[in-house]
Structure formats: C-alpha cells, structure tokens
Amino acid sequence: MGWAVLNTAVLQSHAFDPYPYVFLNLILSMLAAIQAPIIMMSQNRRGRPRPHDHAA
C-alpha cells in the first residue's frame, strides 16, 4: 500500500515505478520464487512419519 501511495501521490511527476508497478511486481515475483520451494520442503517434512512414531 505504501508503495502505491509513494509512487502516485508523493512522487507524482518523478515516480520511480509508475502505475502498473512493474518493479514492485518483479520484486514480489522473485520473493515468491524464493519462498515457494522452502514452504514446499517444510510441508513435505511435516507430513512424513518418523521411524520412532510407529506403535510396537
């Protein structure tokens, strides 16, 4: 929200990332690409049963 306000209202004539916010989109896409494998690995690890959890 702050990014949009800064680039539209505060920096009207010299916005470094005007309305379609391409740079913001790039940053968020890269963040998602970095986070996705880590999230998937943690979910996979959490769902895997441990060897000592089996009842005898």
Secondary structure, DSSP 8 states (H G I E B T S, - for coil): -HHHHIIIIITSSS-SS-TT-HHHHHHHHHHHHHHHHHHHHHHHHHHS--GGGS--
